[in-house]
């Protein structure tokens, strides 16, 4: 499929999705959100892909938020539709059942921060800046930011950020747990690729099961979460990869996972 606002590259089991509007700091126009949703919908159903890297073109921004030329013209109905599209995209990324690594170079603000938070893992350049500054535009986050932010970092800090619009530097985002790693700007691509390589070597069903246990188990009671974990553990015990993994450990050799 041809896209105007993003690019999608697939090589072996890895897909790279790039928001490709560097002249606009990769601002999230309606068309960009639609194309991202189409791309991730296709990737979800593509059994040949097991890991995704999501980034922004250029070296200034992952995505600097909504396209303000569009946002400034939205009325209530337009705003509801745009927010709903953003929610669908972020929910799709978060529940893709394949790890999505957010490669955060430069600004990840507003909707950009919200999309980054939907990623499974986030690796940031030391020049990255993350935040929800929508208050300064007279509005609030619309892609799930008030909800995911308060689940990823302390609620009191999340409240401060959405009320003041304060933007976090990379090291502060790391300290709060908003990103997994911070690396020197020029080493971001290497670090993201290294993480993708590690994940590509893992058994696919176990990756999916671990993500499901964390995502869904933490949204219910501890007891129900443990039941989810038990069921998923039992399912992994029925896979060829689990048999291979345990055999390889006992035989002191590298496991050869097949995804079955």
N, C-alpha and C positions, 0 to 999 in steps of 0.2 A: 504494500500500500504506500502511495506517495503522500508525504506530509509537507506542509508549509512552515510550521512553527516548531517542529521537533525533528530529530533524526533517530532512527532505530537501526542498530547494527547487531547482527547475530553471528557468533563464531563458536562452533562446537556447542557447549551447553550454556554459554554466557550470552546474555543480551545487554547491550548498552543503550539506554534511552537518554537523549540529551535535549534539553529545552534550548532551542536554537534561535534566540532573538537577542544576540549579544548587544546590538545597538540600542535595545530597549531594556538592558540589564535583565533580559529574560523575563520580562513582565508577563503575567498570566492573563492574557487576553482570553475571551470566551472561546475562540478558536483553538488556542493552545490547550485549554482545559479539555475541550472535546477531543482533540487529537491524542492527548495523553491517555484519556480514558479508553479510546479505541485501541491504542498501542498496548496498554496493560491488559485489556480484555483479551486481545489476541495472544499475548504472552502467557496468560493464565491457562489457556487451552492448548498451548504448544508444549507437548510432552518432551520435546527435544531440549527445552530450556529449563535449567534448574536454579540459576542465580541471575540476578539483575543488578546492574549499576545504573543509578539515576543521577545525572549531573546537569550542569548548565554550561552552555558554550561560552568561550572566552575565559578570562581570569578575574573578572570583577564581580560576578554574581552567580549563585545557584538559581535564585529567582527573587527579584526584589519586590514581589507583591503584585497586586492587581494592576492592570493597565488603567491608569488614572483617566486617560481620555475616554475610556468606556465607562468606568465607574462614575465619573462626574455626571453622566447623562442618565443613570439608572433611576427608575422610580421604584416603588415598593414591590411591584410585581416582577420587574427585572431583577431586583436585588434578591428576591426569594428564589428565582430560577437560577441565578448565578451561584448563590450559596448552596443550593441543592446539588448543582453540578459538581461543586467543589467537594461536598460531602461524599458524593458517589465515588469520585476519583480517589480521595484519601482512604475511604473504606476499602476500595478495591486494592490499593497498594498494600494497606495494612493486612488484609486477609487474602493476599495473593497465593498463599501456601508455598511460596518460593521466597528465599531471602532477597530483600531489596536493600542494597547498600547505597545510602545517600552520600554522594561526593560533594561536600559543601565548600565551595571556593568563593570567598567574598560574601556578598549579601544574601541572607536567607531571611527575608522579612515578610510579614503579613502572610499571604497565601503561600509564599515560598517556605517560610518557617513551618507552616501547617503541613505542607507536603513532605518536608524533611522529617517531621515528627511521625508521619505515617510510615516512614521507611523502617525496616527491621533493625538496621544498624546505621549509625551516622559517623562518618569520619570527616573532620573539618581541617581546613588549612588554618594556620595561625593568623591569617588575615580575615578569617570568616567573622561575620557579624550576624547574630540571630536575635529576632524579637518580633513582637506583635504591636506595632506602633499605630494600629488602626484608630485609637482614641484621638490621635492628632489630626485625623481626617473626619472626625465627627461620627465614627461608626465603631463597630466591634469586629473581632475576627469572625469570619463566616465559613471557614472550611474545617471547623472542629477545634480551633485553637484554644478556646476557653476550656475545652474538655480534655484534650490530650496534654496540654501544658500542665494542667493541675494534676494529672496522673503521672507525669514524668518527673516533675520537680516538686518541692514543697508548695502546698497550696498558697501559703502566705506570700511566697516569692512570685508565684504565678499571678496572684491578685495584684501585686505591686506592678508587675510588668504590663499587664493589660490596662491598668488604670493610669499609669504614667507614660506608657509607650517607650520606656527605657530599652535600649538595645544592648545586648550582651556581647562582650568580646569573647573570642574563642575559649580562652583559658577559664573565664567565669562560667561559660556554658558547660565546659568539661567538669568543673568543680560541682556544679549542680546536677550533673548526670544527664544533661540535655543532649550531649554528644558522647560517643564512646571513646574517641581518640582525637587528639589534635597533633598535627604534624607540620613541619616547616612547609611553607607555601609551595616550594618547588618540588616537594616530595609527596604531594597529595596523590597524584596519579599512581605512583609506585605503591603507596600504602593501600589505596583502594583495590588495586589489582592484586596485591598480595592477599588481602582479605578474601577477595573473590576466589582466588586459587585455593585457599584453605577450605572454603565452603564447598567448592566444586569437588573436592576429594572426599567429602562426607557422604554417607548413604542418604539417598533422597528421602525415603520415607521417614527416617529418623529425624531429618531436618524439619520436615513438615510436622511431625508429631511433637517435637520440642516447641516449635513456634505455637502450635495450637494449644498445648498445655499452658504455656505462659500467657498467651493472649486471652484465652477464654477462662482459664483457671483463676486468674487474678480478678476477674469481673464477678465472681460468685463467692459464696462462703468458702472458708478454708476446707471444710469437709467435702463440699461439692467439688472443689478444685482437686482434692486428692482422689476423688472418684474418677474425674476426667483423666488424671494422670495414670491411675491404675488401668483404665481401659486402653489408653494409648500404649502403655508399656506392654500390655498383653498382646496388642496388635503387632508391635515390633518383634515380639518373640516368635511370631509366625512368618517372619520374612527370611529370605535367603541371606540378605545382608547381615542380619543379626548372627546367623550361624557362621558366616564367613568372618565377621568381626571377632567373635569369641575364639574361633579356631585360629585365626591369625595371631591373636594375642598369646594363646597358649603355645603356639609353634614359633613364637618370636620372629614373625615376619610381618611385612606390610600387608594390610588387608586389600583385597581387590573387590571393591563393591561394584555391583551391577545394576542397582536400582530396583531389584526385585526382592 
